[in-house]
Amino acid sequence: MAQEGTGLPPPVGAEPGSRSQAGPAAGSCPEPRLEPGWFCAAHRRRVCAQCAGHRVTALEEKAAGLRNKIVDQCEKLQLQSAAITKYMAEVLPGKNQSALSAASWAREVVIQRLIFVRNVCENEEQRLLEKVHAEEERTHQSILTQRAHWSESLQKLDTLRTYLVDMITNLDDHGLVHAEQEIFERTEAAEGILEPQESEKLNFNQKCVQSPLLHQLWASAVLSCATGLEEVRVDEKTVSPLLALSEDKKTLAFSSKKAKTYPDCPERFDHWPNALGTKAFHKGTHAWRISVGKSCAYKLGISYGSLERKGPGSAARLGYNPFSWVFSRYDKEFCFSHNGHHQAVELVKCPIQVGVLVDLDGGEVLFYDPTACVILHSHREAFTAPIYPVFAVADQSISLIQ
């Protein structure tokens, strides 16, 4: 009995509402007759009732299921929209107000702190300028006093000289002998006038401007500001064979065996694990920072270019001669060394960076911990020649930071 296309019962084992037919291969129907009642889920298209190999579902059921999914999706979109609307209406305005309040607070903190710093700096400026003025006045008065004293002494000496010339010119022998006692007394008085001697009272005391606050702020400003740092590189011609130099000329790594075979030259250190910077500084203020990492043996500082390079003697050993000034670490001990004199530096913690600041015009070299904003040590010196950055490392590595 013939079956109508819309009334074919599904075979045994087929899912309710679907049917699967045996027969010609799927899509082999020479003239497919599309019927509105059937839909193939696998091929996602309407199919002919006579085509075999299709998993068919009643179109109404398929459409109903799809409508339910769309309704569910619409509900989800509605909930999502509601959540976004609530977020925009309730959360974002609060966040905006919070951001405005936080920004206002941040501005106030910056302004208040800088006002405080400015006031402190202005007070310190006023105090130091007053000390400079007072020292200038003291020096000036000392010079005036000395000038008056020596003017009076000159006048006395000139009067005595005139008197003595008059005695030997106008008195005869008898008169001269008769005036011997008077001549002796006047001459004895003149002998009390001593020759001028160098006096510190006549020199301006530059220590009057010493200020821990000014020192700290100055060092912090120079070493914490990238524009205040020098572009320092290590001079490969000076690197000890015990050190390996990185390609960017910033990192020195120690090896107990010769790290690299360098060509021998007069500039190279051949015994101590030292190296110099490429650039010499003649005047002004210069600063650079070095990452010391986990190294437990290093030296950092400055030296003259005349520093000896060869041999194991003190002439080539940093801090043991008059040509080098270095801050050093050995294990847990820190010190400043120059010309064989070593001054212990007591630190609460080991620095991971060390800044070197040299003021050639002011005559000072200063070592600084940029991360802790602490001056490690400072030394005053009247430098008489251009200086070079100098480095030594005998444990792991150190690196210049730019």
Secondary structure as UniProt FT lines:
FT   HELIX           5..7
FT   TURN            12..13
FT   TURN            16..17
FT   STRAND          18..19
FT   TURN            26..27
FT   STRAND          34..40
FT   TURN            41..44
FT   STRAND          45..48
FT   TURN            49..50
FT   STRAND          56..58
FT   HELIX           59..86
FT   HELIX           87..91
FT   HELIX           92..170
FT   HELIX           173..178
FT   HELIX           180..191
FT   HELIX           200..202
FT   HELIX           206..209
FT   HELIX           212..224
FT   HELIX           226..228
FT   HELIX           236..238
FT   TURN            241..242
FT   STRAND          243..245
FT   TURN            247..248
FT   STRAND          251..254
FT   TURN            266..267
FT   STRAND          274..277
FT   STRAND          285..291
FT   TURN            293..294
FT   STRAND          297..304
FT   TURN            305..306
FT   HELIX           314..316
FT   TURN            318..319
FT   TURN            322..323
FT   STRAND          324..330
FT   TURN            331..332
FT   STRAND          333..338
FT   TURN            339..340
FT   STRAND          341..344
FT   STRAND          353..359
FT   TURN            360..363
FT   STRAND          364..369
FT   TURN            370..373
FT   STRAND          374..380
FT   STRAND          387..393
FT   STRAND          397..401
//
